[in-house]
């Protein structure tokens, strides 16, 4: 099982380089089958531990600390 630190080492820090769950799963050596639930669970764990990993359907996932960016994403979805 991958760790939050491993996730943080592969996940982009801007939306222009965002990655979809299967890409993150491959980078971490996790299963890419189905909805990549193992990867999504790891992302949820990271968020619960104070990291702000956001996503959009079109762009994918990325790490941010920009509160305005987080607010904008929440308002759009």
N, C-alpha and C positions, 0 to 999 in steps of 0.2 A: 504494500500500500504506500502510495506517495504521501509526502508530508506537506504541510502548508509552506514550509521553507522551499521545498522543491517547486511547488506551484508558483511561488513568488519569483523564483529564478527563471521561469519560462514565460510568464504572462506579461504582455506588453504594458507599458505605462501611458499609452495614449490611444485614443479611439481610431486613429488612422492606421494603426498596426494591430488592431484587435484580432483576436483569434476565436474561432468557433470551437465548441466543446470537443469535437473529434480531433482537431489539431492539437489542442491542449492535452487530450488523452494520449495521443501518439507521442508527444514530446515527453510525457511522464511515464510511458510504458504501460498505460492503463487500457482497458477494453474500450473499443470504439463502437461496440454493438449497441443497438437500440438507441436510447436517448443519452448515452454516456452518463448514466446516473452516478457512477462512482466519481467521475470528474465533477459533476454538478454538486454532489455531496461535499466534496473537498472544498469547492468554492464557497458553499454555504458555511462550512466550518471556518474558513478564513474570514468571511464577513462577520461571523459571530465572535471572532477573536480580534475585531477592531480594524481589519483591512477592508477597504472599500473597493470591491471588485464589482464593476457594473457591466451591463451588457445591453445591447439592442439586438433585435432579430436580424437586421441587415449587417451590422458591423461585427458582432461577436462580443467577447469579453475583454476587459482591460482593467488595470489597477489605476485608481485615481485618488487624489487627496483634495481635489478641487471641489469645494462645496457648491459652487455655482453650477459646475458640470453635473454633479449629482442631482441637484434641484431641477435642472433642465431635463434630464433624463426622466425623472419621476413625473414631471408635469406632462411630458409627451406620451407617457404610457399609462 
